[in-house]
Amino acid sequence: MQDTMAVPLDAETKVAERPGDHQAELRLWLRLLTCTNLIETEIRRRLREEFNVTLPRFDLMAQLDKNPSGMTLGELSSRMMVSNGNVTGLVERLLAQGLLDRRPSPNDRRAQLVSLSSDGRRAFRSMARTHENWVAEIFAELGPGEIDDMMRLLAKAKTSTAKAVANRDAAQ
C-alpha cells in the first residue's frame, strides 16, 4: 500500500463535494473568501520577503501617500478600519525606521499629524510599483473582458450585500 500524504481541502472544495448540502450562494461566498485568502497570503509573503514590511504597514503608507499633507491617527484608524492602538503601533515602528514624520495638528494641539518622510515616500512608491506588478501577475490568466465582467458582477454583489445589511438594520 502506497503511503500518501493527505492534502487538506479548503472550505470551497469541501462544499463542492456535497453540493446538495449547501446553496449556490454559500459556495459563491466560500469561493470569494478562498480567492481573497490566497491572494492576501501571497501578497503578505512577497511584501515580507522582498521589502521586509507587513501588509498593515504597506496599507498605512498607502493611506499617507494618498494624503501628502498628513493624517491624524484617528483618521488613519478610520480609513484602515482598525483600532487606534493598532495604528499607534504601526506608526511608532515606521517613525523609528525614518519612514514617517510627525508634527502637531494645526487644528487640534492634542492631535498629531503623520505623513510620509521623503525616504518613506520613495520606499512606498517602489513597493507600490512592485505590488501592482504582483497583482497583475496574479490575475494574468484573466483577459480584459473577463476582468470587466468580474468587476461588474462584484459591484452587483457589493450592492446586494449593502442592501441586505440596510434591510437588516431597518428591521431592527
ABEGO torsion letter per residue (X at the ends): XBBBBBBBBBAAAAAAABAAABBAAAAAAAAAAAAAAAAAAAAAAAAAAAAGBBAAAAAAAAAAAABAAEBBAAAAAAAAGBBAAAAAAAAAAAAAAGABBBBBBAABAABBBBBBBAAAAAAAAAAAAAAAAAAAAAAAABBAAAAAAAAAAAAAAAAAAAAAAAAAAAAX
